[in-house]
Amino acid sequence: MLLISGLLCACNSTPHYASFNDYPVYEGSDLELIYSAQSSKFRVWAPTASEVKLLLYDNGYDGGAYQTHDMKRSEKGTWTLKIDEDLKGKFYTFQVKINERWLAETPGMWVKATGVNGKRAAIIDLAETNPAGWENDVRPPLKNFTDIMLYEVHVRDFSVSPNSGMKHKGKFLAFTERGTKNSAGESTGIDHLKELGITHVHLLPSFDFASVDETKPAENKYNWGYDPLNYNVPEGSYSTNPKDPACRIREFKEMVQSLHKAGIRVVMDVVYNHTAMGKNSHLDLLAPGYFYRQNPDSTWSNASGCGNETASERGMMRKFIVESVVYWATEYHVDGFRFDLMGIHDIETMNAVRTALDKIDKTIFMYGEGWTAANSPLEEAKRAVKKNAKKLDNIAVFSDDIRDALKGSWKNALIPGFVSGVDSLEESVKFGVVGGTQHDSINYSGLLYSKAPYVNNPTQTINYVSCHDDLCLVDKLKESRPAGATDEELVRFNKLAQTVVFTSQGVPFIYAGEELYRTKKGIHNTFQLPDSINQINWDSKTAHKDIFEYYKGLIALRKAHSAFRMPTQEMVQQHLKFINMKTPNVVAFMLSNHVNDEVWKDILVIYNGNRKPVLVQIPEGEWNLVCHDGKINLNGIAQLDNTTFIVAPSSASIMYVR
């Protein structure tokens, strides 16, 4: 046996490699299937296989193969086969033999269409899945990433409620329905999103995930979708016919097209950091162990907390992540990507994704969770974690600093935050206001989590107070309510929290239904709970109209006034100045001199985290009040004629001079 550049050549010609780093990397763009009416060309990467078979089926879910073909070894660890006939409508799997053992069948990892439950790949003509007018679909305009306002929603939650007024409940097509109403006749669905004013819908995982049986829609089984099965295929349970491989693809495109026509961009939640299963995943059945990290003792590492973590630093995993994201951006016109547990991925891979997307459209947004769920063998200096965000090229991270400063600890439901009257969190709130950037007015030793600014520009910071994980905002505020706090005060806390989010530099993010005072009955993580817990109750729009109008006003304020959307750290440093109001638990700042082409000359923002009114001294000037005591009116609430001002309890006041 000879060792040549890491390749151990045995007499049976089956390749063996000294380490995963020595596996060949195939650079071509024809992996999986190239279909035409004249032929189908198959190529699969299985570098350690001694044999590979292609099995053809008449349907996507049962019965035996009607043909089996031996594939031929080709370059860089790939195996190929060409069949000179029109196979459209057929299904296939690959089967790999390693160490004299045939592994289970797999549709491959580059698969782009599948039968029901994603077990067999489908042979279709992708051009036939394009809805009418798809060639004219364009991304809504976007100048800067700080112009984005994100709305995170689960496809099923959005429409499944009996009072949603939508016909296609729990389906992609619900996002195509116009004129839908709740029980009181108020707009729901996509009309509601337009009325609210958000710019981007962030869809929880909508690729093909493993936990829902697509053959049993009546079971209404629920999952968030963080259990990837086939990364490049839409989830079948969100389509009207999961047995038709083209249906889910067409309906996903119709959803994107509809949102684009409404002026709303689409972000996909992507979960490349782990798979639903490890040793029997569609990745592992091609090259056992290669796509996953291992600990020094050869056990599988688990930074995802889900039993495995992928090895993005290895050539073929990196290639797959980059090509998969590019595929969604081109074939489906997706406008942004949120990376689950992005800290598991290496920085080089994330920057490679950014480079690839920039070649398509530089306004495609990338962001992710800048942490892991557990430790990883990948050294921290190479991880795409929050503290390394300056090494990431125009990729944003979530700010847990502003999140927990505002609402209290995510770990302990009983611990409240700034908006509920807790003192000594002012520095973390200020850090959120400047979008995680460097600013001389901030004492970085006084922050909750970070010890230093971690981003190059506010375009890299996602500001939020709640998302699908843990308690939603309403439930957190209820659980941590201070002694004697009334329901009216809880509404004040809620409004103040979102005011900070939408008036801070960076990119604001809200969880769907927060604008309707959404509750999930005090349950922390609802990823497997029924619709009764997870669905958006659209009648809450009527019951909590004041809250909806306030959120709508915040979004209108941010859209109309570019001072809240500065794209660079330098601009923030020059034009955002904090003012010491000499009162604990009060944060105030000025946005000055028509910054970022702002129509108002100067803007003064004051957050009062106290549960009582505070008397403050404001700079001299002809101030026009537009936000005060839980109300917003961009046409003006009052004109102020002296420098003494009272900020209402647990609220924000915003004013400007021309």
Helices and strands as residue ranges (DSSP letters): E 2-4, E 7-9, E 15-17, G 20-22, E 32-35, E 40-45, E 51-57, E 67-70, E 72-73, G 75-77, E 78-83, E 91-98, E 101-102, G 116-118, E 121-122, G 126-129, G 134-136, G 145-147, E 150-153, H 155-159, G 172-176, H 189-196, E 200-203, E 207-209, G 217-219, E 228-234, G 236-238, H 245-261, E 265-270, H 315-331, E 336-339, G 342-344, H 347-358, E 365-368, G 380-382, G 386-391, E 396-398, H 400-407, G 418-420, H 426-433, G 444-446, G 458-460, E 461-463, H 473-479, H 487-503, E 507-511, G 514-516, H 531-534, H 540-543, H 545-560, G 562-565, H 569-575, E 576-579, E 586-591, G 595-597, E 602-608, E 614-617, E 623-628, E 631-632, E 638-640, E 644-647, E 651-657
